[in-house]
């Protein structure tokens, strides 16, 4: 009971001080409020963006990875070397992987270009044209809302058919069901056989502005002298590593690479993209730690100065408490708790402001924000710890006051 009382009383005094001196308290805690608010906003932005990138950008489909001409390269010199060393991924590479690999659930191939689409008097520029095999439909994130995806017979017969995104359907066929209608891609007529479910935007860019055509039709129109993307789907997440390794071994054999030679191709999965992205956001977070630390130190110094002034103002009170039996540790505890409660209160204000900012930004803009509970707990703990740390010197000074000298003190 005694411990509860020794904590509750100074905490109550701290809250009374906050209520009695609102403006002074706000100015005192401004550094803590800014630091905690900045910390929560940055963490919320990074957490929200990480989730967004994982769901919308790095999502290649369920347990899907790509075999490409290049891996992810962040160095210019490495890219120049890879440009000379890495050959195009060819149709023959795709056929070899499709017919030889034992572990994958699906193997498909695709390639992309940009073009202007026309239907009647309507034009739509900068549309993503994607040549795909039927197997891509089984592993892709795009699904038909009406009609169908590209099927195997379409590629075999180089059919002039297309599966379009919802934005293409709305803009080229306003108020009309596009299925069975014709549009022009690269000046050639294609029959619309399917319309995809709306996906939305990624970082402000529409993901519904596309037209898929059979891959062999694509290569006939745009030429086969291009590098393809081989999409491979593992049976489950547990099989991803082994399936990637099987594909790597076969590709190395096709390229006649010796054991000590680097891969002359790239294998990229969602985890590769997320790893690169988290390295970037980790660097941003690390730089923000410096800014937050400065705010915290400033806030802590201000709290220490205010507590030193408080010790001076309450010197006589401290003398009276000591004369009636208060021990040194009681006085120490009183001022430490006051400093911690005050700093923790500032942290709570910072968290509230940051949460309101996160909700406002997430609901009114395309910037994704998500404030994790762990960040709130850490921010509140850190802000309280700052008050505790910077309150040690004023509390120690108060605890060491001589009761007789304190009683003689006149403010």
QUIMO-V165042 format. One record per pair of residues at least 6 apart in sequence whose ideal C-beta (glycine too) atoms are under 6 Angstrom apart, sorted by the first residue. I is the first residue (numbers start at 1). J is the second residue. Records with the same first field share a line. If there is no record, write none. Layout:
I = J  J
This chain:
6 = 333
7 = 337
10 = 334  337  338
11 = 337  341
14 = 338  341  342
18 = 25
28 = 302  306
29 = 346
31 = 295  298  299  302
32 = 299  343  346  383
33 = 346  349  350
34 = 295
35 = 292  295  296
36 = 347  350  351  379  383
37 = 350  353  354
38 = 292
39 = 292  379
40 = 351  354  375  379
41 = 354  357
42 = 288
43 = 375
44 = 358  369  371
45 = 369
46 = 281  285
47 = 370  372
48 = 368  369  370
49 = 368
51 = 370
52 = 368
53 = 277
54 = 274
56 = 202
57 = 202
58 = 270  273  274
59 = 141
60 = 270
61 = 139  140  141
63 = 233  234  237  240
64 = 139  231  233
65 = 232  244  269
66 = 229  231  268
67 = 230  247  267
68 = 229  266
69 = 86  88  89  227
70 = 82  86  266
71 = 266
72 = 276
73 = 79
85 = 264
86 = 264
88 = 227
89 = 227  228
94 = 109  230
97 = 107  230
98 = 107
100 = 250
101 = 246
103 = 243  246
104 = 232  233  243
105 = 233  235
106 = 135  138  139  233
107 = 232
108 = 133  135  136  231
109 = 133  215  228  230
110 = 130  132  136  229
111 = 131  226  228
112 = 130
113 = 129  222
114 = 126
115 = 127  129  185  186
116 = 125
117 = 124  127  183  185
118 = 184
119 = 172  183
122 = 172
124 = 171  172
127 = 209  211
128 = 210
129 = 211
130 = 212
131 = 213  215  218
132 = 150  212  215
133 = 155  215
134 = 150  151  152
136 = 231
137 = 149
139 = 233
142 = 196
143 = 197
144 = 194
145 = 195  197
146 = 179  195
147 = 179  193  194  195
148 = 193  194
149 = 163  194
150 = 163  212  214
154 = 161  214
155 = 214  215  216
158 = 216  217  220
159 = 214
160 = 190
161 = 191  193
162 = 190  192  211  213
163 = 194  212
164 = 192  195  211
165 = 196  208  209  210
166 = 196  198  208
167 = 206  208  209
169 = 178  195
172 = 183
178 = 192  195
179 = 192
181 = 192
182 = 189  191
183 = 190
186 = 221
198 = 208
199 = 207  208
204 = 366
232 = 247
234 = 240  243
244 = 267
248 = 267
251 = 265
255 = 264
296 = 386
300 = 386  390
303 = 339  343  387  390
304 = 390
307 = 339  391  394
308 = 394
311 = 394  397  398
315 = 406  409
316 = 409
318 = 331  398  401  406
319 = 403  406  407
322 = 403
323 = 403
328 = 399
331 = 398  399
332 = 395  399
335 = 394  395  398
336 = 391  395
339 = 387  391
340 = 384  387  388
342 = 387
343 = 383  384  386  387
344 = 383  384
347 = 379  380  383
351 = 376  379
355 = 371
358 = 369  371
361 = 367  369
362 = 369
